[in-house]
Amino acid sequence: MKNVERMTDVRLIERWLPIAALGEESSRERRSLQELPPVYYLHVWWARRPLVASRAALLASLLPAHADHDQFVHALGIHGDPVSARRKVLSAKRTGVRVENPYSYARAYTYGLDDADQEWLNKNLPPPSRLVLDPTAGGGSIPFEAARLGISVVANDLNPVAALILRATVEWPIALGEKLKIEYARVASEFRKELANRLTGIYSQPDAPDKVDLTYLWAHTVQCPHCSGKVPLSPNWRLSPDGAGVLLRPKVVDGPGSEGRYCQFEIVASAAEQSQGTVANGDGMCPFPDCQRVIEGDEIKRQAQEKLGSQLFAVVFKRRTATLTKAGKRGRDKWIRDYRAPNENDDNQALIDDLLSAKLVDWAISDCIPNEDIPIGAKTTEPRRYGMRKWSDFFTPRQLLCHGTSVEVYHEILSRNLSNGELSDCTKAAFIYLALALDTMFNYSNRSGRWDVLKQTFRSIFDRHDFAFCWSYCEMVPTVEGMGYDWCISKTAKALDELIQLTRPGDNEGDLLSLGKKSFSPPSISISCRPGSSLENISDASVDAIVMDPPYGANVMYSELSDFFYVWLKRTAGLIVPELFTQRLTDKQSEAVANKAHFAGQKGADALANRDYQEKMAAIFGESRRVLKPNGVMTVMFTHKDTSAWDALTKGLIEAGFIITASWPVNTEAEGSLHIKDKAAANSTIFLVCRPRAEGEGHETTYWEDVEPMVAKAVRTRVDEFQKAGISGVDLYLASFGPALEEFSRHWPLKRGTPRPEPLAKKRRKQAELFAEEFDPYAVTPEDALDAARREVKTWRLNQLTQTKGRGDLDAVTSWFVLAWDAFKAPLFSYDEGLRLARAVGADLDGQLIGKICEKKGSDIKLWDSATRAAKNALGPPDGSRAMIDAIHHAAHHGRTRTLEAAIDLLKDAGVENDPQFLAGLEAVLEVLPPSRNFVGFDVAVGDAKLAADDFDALEKLRRLAFSDRIGEPQQLSLFAEDAA
């Protein structure tokens, strides 16, 4: 590394960040699908960060601490009070009173720096100190915002699909501008005309033009091993939210075992008329009335290895309806969506088989369709389990015929353009965008796209971050005008147009206002595709700031998922940029993720995968330290509920020679509903601000017993700030990890003065034995700091939830119940998180909690309400001698099933009506359970959470009747009232 003198300048992000406004604006950015930034829908990528959050991280990591706060917020595009605006929106939804334009300004991401912003930026950040690196750039939010700010940027990603998306998002729109848009339109038009001729007749439209088929709905089928019937598999037969669905009419022929047993289908108008689903939890149910036996999941998987069948059960179509004007003349036609049962004209399988078989030999030579095997992996297990062995198996014969034809046409028009001479950069880029448009078709037109009943449209294979097998699936008709290929091409054109507008505002050809302006000069943009641990293209100590959004442990297996696109892109875009597509599939061994599939068959595969992730992240951080200037800052965006991922990431940072100097929680996820749902979710991303540890620091070992109080104090001093910024629930615990790790990293290396206390030592010893390494009871890890943070937040919240002076402390079981509802705001949450919370309150999860106030469901925990506990005979003594939550739940159950007077009598008989612990517990429970409609005017809770709302209803009525002089109204009711005002 260069011998550069270390500077002591402090960056803005190390002192201040407007986390409340930034969190709301980040959520707003992704709240409406119609208003999404183009980076989100140009091409699928997983776990992109919001643009406004990325811009904030970039600017704050470069600007000095004394930079003007108001000017900074203005440069972000936040030109009002988004927090107040959101409150008005929520109030309007609850009251039904519309609020006109509550935000009063456009979404922040749409804003480009004006002259005043640019002048301010140049004054505080001279251009020579503007080189930023993102070593794991993924979908490109961070480098895209850097380019928009005029900051030189180096963006890297190991994955070639990501590298291609980066060039299409960051490099070409800003470099080529309007001429690229025009060239893409030319190339796409040539492609579309040629493709339309090739696909004629593949999808028949016998009732056109007055009725046009849009989507075919299919069900995978198996043969019932008990009666030989052909069984269509679908978890339900709903088609639309208004009740339209499917009724199965099984043809029993001559009874079980006879040939030709199959189901016909009828469209019905109400849910009551629909058939029951024929598959649940992996097992099938035979619908034939003379059988109706269970088809074991193993039998379905056995048949799947030979090949599942498919049966068309409904067709979505649109029909033309004439309208009349007020004058009685015919107006514009209106198209109405409708459903019909399949008929014999829909079956052209023989034609498709003939056409496809005639093409396969030629396509094998010209390499038009994927022939690669699906590798064994963490996310590929599901499709392989159901008989998919090659990537082409994701498609039906008709879909594969269309996709192969589209690639064939792509090859031909590319060849025609090449025959006129070497392609210009603009034409090359245009063909890349056409390849991305085809990827959109592959994404939606496959055997894993499902029908969305609520929205009445099809969903893509990557509706989730995996390859979830779909029992029933939909097939779009790609040749309908305005849909299919037209939609994919126009969607890409729209994304490209908006990317150009965002990166080159006002740079429209023919725009008179742009005449006389100085020519546009984009910043330096360098995009590479290599491991983040080997950035040989970057010099030592040359980067001013690193801003990165690293892989999140085991959350997303990027390479496994991206192979779905890679096998097609190397047959399209690979002809333009072959250097990105030199391997058969993407590189999985170099990827920094916790992929336990790499350790299949080994003891402790999960722990080995976490260690592998830690080591690879440490290597990336080590390389980042090499290229970062001594006075540079690295900001890492990270979000994960699993403590092991935080532990691995922090170890990687420390091993690479970084210390954490600041941290900020930012709510970056768009909430989908006002309601409390069944399962918990984290919404916050934590910004960890890091600097290289100074030479000579970190050699003297410090004792954990001395540092632990400092960690607790660091959390205590920040948690109130986080809560006032709108951070709550599980996110408040995640937010506390930042200051805890700041303090922890400052004192590294650490060890214990006394050995690790039981029972944690047993757990750590067991983990160590899996790796044949010696257990050290004196070792300290970042997870110790996270445990300390969790305990501190626990104490903070319990003090807030039990406000009356003189109350007794809550027992461990009741504390856990209260804090679980407070943190997760849902009855279902991760077992591991429940275990860590139990540790924080001193409760035995398996001994004191499971089977008494909750149950274990797979890898989750589900909290019980009072009625469920009573039904399971799991209520403890009503005197609270086991736990005070028992007395509270007895009272709630009596209030729900008998009378409030009966509940009061029960408490008196138990001798707890004046018990300080009971009063404290009741007060706390009323603050965390979802309130009922009776007290807020609408249903806050949905699904299983409604049962908890019934408990709230009974307990709040009980409080008002018997305890209002000792327990005040729950603060959460006041907050609901304020929002409604």
Buried (B, 14 or more C-beta within 10 A) or exposed (E): EEEEEEEEEBBBBBBBBBBBBBBBBBBBBBBEEEEBBBBBBBBBBBBBBBBBBBBBBBBBBBBEEEBEEEBBBBBBBBBBBBBEBBBBBBBBBBBEEEEEEBBEBEBBBBBBBEEEBBEBBEEBBEEEEBBBBBBBBBBBBBBBBBBBBBBBBBBBBBBBBBBBBBBBBBBBBBBBBBBBBBBBBEBBEBBBEBBBEBBEEBBEBEEEEEBBBBBBBBBBBBBBBBBBBBBBBBBBBBBBEEBBBBBBEBEBBEEBEEEEBBBEBBBBEEBEBBBEBBBEEEBBBBBBEEBEBEBEBEBBBEBBEEEBBBBBBBBBBBBEEEEEEEEEEEEEEEEEEBBBBBEEEBEBEEBBEEBBEEBBEEBEEBBBBBEBBBBEBBBBBEBBBBBBEEBBBBBBBBBBBBBBBBBBBBBBBBEEBEEEEEBEEBBBBBBBBBBBBBBBBBBBBBBBBBBEBEEBBBBBBBBEBBBBBBBBBBBBBBBBEEBBBBBBBBBBBEBBBBBBBBBBBEBBEEEEEBEEEEEEEBBEBBBBBBBBBBBEEBEEBBBBBBBBBBBBBBBBBBBBBBBBBBBBBBBBBBBBBEEBBEEEBBBBEBBBBBBBBBBEEEEBBBBBBBBBBBBBBBBBBBBBBBBBBBBBBBBBBBBBBBBBBBBBBBBBBBBBBBBBBBBBBBBBBBBEEBBBBBBBBBBBBBBBBBBBBEEEEBEEEBBBEEBBEBBBEBBBEBBEBBBEBBBBBBBBBBBBBBBBBBBBBBBBEBEBEEEBEEEBEEEBBEBBEBBEEEBBBEBBBBBBBBBBBBBBBBBBBBEBBBBEEEBBEBBBBBBBBBBBBBBBBBBBBBBBBBBBBBBBBBBBBEEBBBEBBBBBEEEBBBBBBBBBBBEEEBBBEBBBEBBBBBBBBBBBBBBBEEEBEEBBBBBEEBEBBEBBBBBBBBBBBBBBBBBBEEBBEBBBBBBBBBBBBBBBBBBBBBBEEBBEEBBBBBBBBEEBEEBBE
